[in-house]
Amino acid sequence: MKKFFGLRSGARAPLAIAGVLVASFAIAAFSTSAATAKGTSKHLKLVFLSFAATNNSYDAPMLAAAQKEASKLNATLQIMDAKNSPTQQYSDFQDALAEGGVQGIITQPIESTNLIPLVSKAVKKGIRVVNVDQVMGPKYTTAAVQVKGLSGNVTFNPWELGSLWGQLTVQACQAKHLNPCNIGYLYDIQQSTLDVALHAAFTNALKKDPNAKIVDTGQDYFTPTTGESAVQTMMTAHPEINLIAASDQGIEGAAAASSAAKAVLVGFGASQAGINGVKSGRWYGTVAQDPATEGKDGVYTLVNAIRNKKNYPGSNPLNSLPNKGVVTKRDASQFKGEWAG
């Protein structure tokens, strides 16, 4: 049997917006308090299948909050790092199933459907599974549970996020009188379910402004330095670009790119860097995400599912945020980023 650690590194060793800390459904649905769970229930062994546990400023607070909540609830949480690889994540899930004594698994899928067969295997072995942050299932327009056997789903709605991001971009195009509004668009990981959903919703929202169009795309892999390089490449090929749309990490890169010094910047994530950028006026706006809340609520849901032997409905922690999570200079003071950016 492998020794169980709180965090593991290496490709195959055992082991990814501000706002509200607990989704409202959790308060109503869970009958076991954290204090009671810690004081009277046996220690639990849990696994978190992160899509990118290292070098990812978004996942870091999610995992830290998950670890803290696990400790509070008398559980050990092992992190498995897929390093943005769907193949690695599938293999990590198989390892978790083979690891002795695991009672619960948290998934953060890179692809929305490839882990579903392993959820069924986990359930047959008596292992509870809760999905967080990223969609698991064929639909990316909902935060509801889509997979039979899942004990919970704590995620944002990617279609809604992409729509709000696109609407904010249209607002920026019009407020800054960009005609035409030539957009440089950065994917994070273009083949991921998240990016497919965000791009579809974003481009759908752009239809509201006939003068707005994407003229070039790049990829930032959730890192500012890669984002900066991608923006420089886009601006060299298309100097007419006057607005950059990307995740907050990509926008941080755009802000550092000399060739994009005059471009309007629209992000999503509402990181601390993003909110500060909006407050300063350099960024037009960003749309919120709450990774720490998702990590905390995901563990809380999983522990209660194990100890209460029941499944819980899906929840979207972003539903209670002000202004639907859209951050502009007018209301930036209402938000406090849950991750650095």
Beta strands, then each sheet from edge to edge (+ up, - down):
strand 1: 44-50
strand 2: 75-81
strand 3: 104-107
strand 4: 128-133
strand 5: 152-155
strand 6: 181-187
strand 7: 212-219
strand 8: 243-247
strand 9: 264-268
strand 10: 283-287
strand 11: 314-315
strand 12: 326-328
sheet 1: 2+ 1+ 3+ 4+ 5+ 11+
sheet 2: 7+ 6+ 8+ 9+ 10+ 12-
end
